[in-house]
Every structure is written in structure tokens, then in C-alpha cells.
């Protein structure tokens, strides 16, 4: 829930400010009640409400494109240097390991 705590609280703060400006005491009280409620199994809560749980599920996107581009630039600058080729192979192995782990994650 850490990834969602800040946006959730930011929305509540904005809602509270709006309620304060409009003198809506019931909304202000409701925001105060719900401000520090911890969430467990947020995806299940979304599903039970008939909502799309992909909004709260981790995406597991790993983007190493910029790192691959930097390594390829270095390889083009100095193709004789084995260190750059080793870096490319190492990064490729890391990506394979990440993909293997992600396939085994039971979300």
C-alpha cells in the first residue's frame, strides 16, 4: 500500500480543503475518519466493488532500454573493448532473471 498512500492522502487533503471552503462539515468529518485507515488486499477490495483491480496491482514493468542504449553506444565507440560486451551480456542475463522471476510471481 505504500505506493498508493501518498496519492490517496493527497486526494483526501484536497477533498478536505474543498469541504472546508464550502462549509461542508459532514465531508470534513468523513475525511478525518478515513484519513489513516490502513488498507489490506486493496485488489480484492476493488474486485468486490466491481472495479478494475489493475489500477492497484503492481505492473512489474522493467524498462532497461536507456541502459541498453548507453551500453550499445559505448560498444559502437570502442568495439574492441571487451568490458562493454561483458556489460551487455550481464544486463541481458539480469533481464532474463527478472523475466523468470516475474513469471513465477503469484499476484
Residue frames as qw, qx, qy, qz and C-alpha x, y, z in Angstrom:
[[0.000, 0.885, 0.466, 0.000, 0.00, 0.00, 0.00],
 [0.410, -0.563, 0.050, 0.716, 2.98, 2.35, 0.31],
 [0.274, 0.111, 0.528, 0.796, 2.84, 3.17, -3.39],
 [0.121, -0.619, -0.595, -0.498, -0.75, 4.34, -3.05],
 [0.391, -0.606, -0.501, 0.479, -0.59, 6.01, 0.37],
 [0.203, -0.313, 0.036, 0.927, 0.64, 9.41, -0.83],
 [0.148, -0.193, -0.527, -0.814, -1.85, 9.86, -3.72],
 [0.378, -0.550, -0.741, -0.078, -4.68, 8.59, -1.52],
 [0.356, -0.595, -0.394, 0.604, -3.87, 11.09, 1.21],
 [0.130, -0.124, 0.233, 0.956, -3.33, 13.89, -1.32],
 [0.239, -0.402, -0.651, -0.597, -6.85, 13.33, -2.64],
 [0.430, -0.631, -0.623, 0.170, -8.26, 13.31, 0.89],
 [0.318, -0.408, -0.159, 0.841, -6.44, 16.55, 1.74],
 [0.033, -0.076, -0.414, -0.907, -7.80, 18.22, -1.40],
 [0.357, -0.510, -0.710, -0.328, -11.27, 16.94, -0.60],
 [0.427, -0.577, -0.505, 0.479, -10.99, 18.23, 2.97],
 [0.198, -0.233, 0.048, 0.951, -9.84, 21.67, 1.78],
 [0.185, -0.262, -0.564, -0.761, -12.76, 21.87, -0.64],
 [0.439, -0.579, -0.686, -0.047, -15.21, 20.81, 2.07],
 [0.384, -0.460, -0.338, 0.726, -13.71, 23.40, 4.44],
 [0.057, -0.055, 0.237, 0.968, -14.08, 26.18, 1.87],
 [0.373, -0.313, -0.571, -0.661, -17.71, 25.18, 1.26],
 [0.394, -0.314, 0.460, -0.731, -18.50, 24.66, 4.94],
 [0.832, -0.044, -0.429, -0.348, -19.45, 21.00, 4.45],
 [0.404, -0.567, 0.612, -0.375, -18.95, 19.60, 7.95],
 [0.934, -0.018, 0.293, -0.203, -20.12, 16.07, 7.11],
 [0.810, 0.520, -0.196, 0.187, -17.49, 15.64, 4.37],
 [0.076, 0.735, -0.533, 0.412, -14.82, 17.10, 6.65],
 [0.666, -0.398, 0.522, -0.354, -15.75, 14.61, 9.38],
 [0.966, 0.214, 0.125, -0.073, -15.77, 11.72, 6.90],
 [0.582, 0.669, -0.371, 0.276, -12.30, 12.66, 5.61],
 [0.218, -0.652, 0.590, -0.422, -10.96, 12.81, 9.17],
 [0.860, -0.177, 0.387, -0.282, -12.40, 9.35, 9.90],
 [0.935, 0.318, 0.140, 0.064, -10.86, 7.78, 6.81],
 [0.210, 0.900, -0.381, 0.010, -7.51, 9.57, 6.69],
 [0.088, -0.592, 0.794, -0.110, -5.40, 6.93, 8.46],
 [0.912, 0.024, 0.286, -0.292, -7.28, 3.75, 7.59],
 [0.191, -0.453, 0.810, 0.321, -4.77, 1.06, 6.57],
 [0.801, 0.323, -0.166, -0.475, -5.70, -0.99, 3.52],
 [0.427, -0.279, 0.855, 0.098, -5.12, -4.69, 3.25],
 [0.390, 0.235, 0.839, 0.299, -5.63, -6.55, 0.00],
 [0.220, 0.511, 0.015, -0.831, -6.65, -3.49, -1.97],
 [0.220, 0.148, -0.752, -0.604, -7.03, -5.51, -5.20],
 [0.122, -0.335, -0.933, 0.037, -9.64, -7.76, -3.58],
 [0.072, 0.559, 0.451, -0.692, -11.48, -4.72, -2.29],
 [0.236, 0.387, -0.357, -0.817, -11.61, -3.28, -5.83],
 [0.218, -0.037, -0.900, -0.376, -12.87, -6.60, -7.25],
 [0.049, -0.433, -0.842, 0.318, -15.59, -6.87, -4.60],
 [0.171, 0.615, 0.227, -0.735, -16.80, -3.41, -5.63],
 [0.675, 0.580, 0.449, 0.081, -16.81, -4.44, -9.29],
 [0.118, 0.937, -0.231, -0.233, -13.87, -2.18, -10.12],
 [0.796, 0.503, -0.280, 0.189, -10.82, -2.87, -12.27],
 [0.742, -0.631, 0.097, 0.205, -8.08, -4.07, -9.93],
 [0.754, 0.323, 0.064, 0.568, -5.33, -3.39, -12.49],
 [0.020, 0.883, -0.038, 0.467, -5.26, 0.16, -11.13],
 [0.504, -0.749, 0.349, -0.250, -3.86, -1.06, -7.81],
 [0.969, -0.066, 0.164, 0.175, -1.89, -4.12, -8.93],
 [0.317, -0.666, 0.455, 0.499, 1.86, -3.80, -9.47],
 [0.692, 0.646, -0.129, -0.296, 2.75, -3.73, -13.14],
 [0.802, -0.287, 0.432, 0.296, 6.19, -5.35, -12.83],
 [0.614, 0.774, 0.018, 0.156, 7.38, -3.34, -15.82],
 [0.627, -0.520, 0.256, 0.520, 11.14, -3.32, -16.06],
 [0.529, 0.843, 0.058, 0.078, 12.50, -0.80, -18.54],
 [0.639, -0.497, 0.301, 0.504, 16.20, -1.07, -19.22],
 [0.624, 0.685, 0.281, 0.249, 16.06, 0.49, -22.68],
 [0.065, 0.972, -0.195, 0.110, 18.09, 3.55, -21.77],
 [0.570, -0.600, 0.550, 0.113, 20.76, 1.40, -20.12],
 [0.795, 0.210, 0.509, 0.253, 20.90, -0.89, -23.15],
 [0.451, 0.864, 0.110, 0.194, 21.22, 2.16, -25.43],
 [0.203, -0.905, 0.374, -0.001, 24.13, 3.52, -23.37],
 [0.707, -0.309, 0.605, 0.195, 25.91, 0.18, -23.50],
 [0.720, 0.490, 0.423, 0.249, 25.36, -0.07, -27.27],
 [0.207, 0.971, -0.087, 0.087, 26.70, 3.48, -27.73],
 [0.405, -0.737, 0.534, 0.090, 29.85, 2.52, -25.85],
 [0.779, 0.035, 0.588, 0.214, 30.21, -0.65, -27.93],
 [0.582, 0.749, 0.242, 0.204, 29.95, 1.41, -31.13],
 [0.032, -0.963, 0.266, -0.026, 32.52, 3.91, -29.86],
 [0.046, -0.617, 0.785, -0.038, 35.02, 1.19, -28.96],
 [0.915, 0.050, -0.193, -0.350, 34.04, -2.24, -30.32],
 [0.606, 0.357, -0.661, 0.262, 37.39, -3.73, -29.27],
 [0.170, -0.390, 0.607, -0.671, 36.78, -3.14, -25.57],
 [0.414, -0.168, -0.892, -0.071, 35.53, -6.41, -24.07],
 [0.014, -0.179, -0.630, 0.755, 34.24, -4.64, -20.96],
 [0.440, 0.174, -0.036, -0.880, 31.32, -3.14, -22.89],
 [0.608, 0.038, -0.690, -0.391, 30.38, -6.52, -24.38],
 [0.315, -0.108, -0.857, 0.394, 30.54, -8.02, -20.89],
 [0.206, 0.174, 0.389, -0.881, 28.19, -5.31, -19.63],
 [0.573, 0.119, -0.350, -0.731, 25.73, -6.07, -22.44],
 [0.569, -0.025, -0.818, -0.082, 25.81, -9.79, -21.65],
 [0.151, -0.117, -0.738, 0.648, 25.44, -9.13, -17.93],
 [0.373, 0.156, 0.156, -0.901, 22.43, -6.87, -18.49],
 [0.618, 0.066, -0.578, -0.528, 20.87, -9.47, -20.77],
 [0.440, -0.085, -0.867, 0.219, 21.24, -12.09, -18.02],
 [0.073, 0.148, 0.538, -0.827, 19.67, -9.75, -15.48],
 [0.525, 0.128, -0.159, -0.827, 16.68, -9.16, -17.77],
 [0.604, 0.008, -0.759, -0.244, 16.29, -12.93, -18.27],
 [0.269, -0.117, -0.811, 0.506, 16.37, -13.49, -14.50],
 [0.264, 0.151, 0.292, -0.907, 13.80, -10.75, -13.91],
 [0.610, 0.089, -0.414, -0.670, 11.51, -12.23, -16.55],
 [0.520, -0.035, -0.853, 0.045, 11.88, -15.67, -14.99],
 [0.086, -0.158, -0.683, 0.708, 11.06, -14.35, -11.52],
 [0.386, 0.141, 0.043, -0.911, 8.09, -12.35, -12.83],
 [0.605, 0.002, -0.644, -0.468, 6.60, -15.46, -14.44],
 [0.494, -0.155, -0.820, 0.243, 6.75, -17.22, -11.07],
 [0.098, -0.025, 0.415, -0.904, 5.20, -14.37, -9.09],
 [0.152, -0.499, -0.843, -0.129, 1.72, -15.30, -7.91],
 [0.065, -0.082, 0.131, -0.986, -0.16, -12.00, -7.76]]
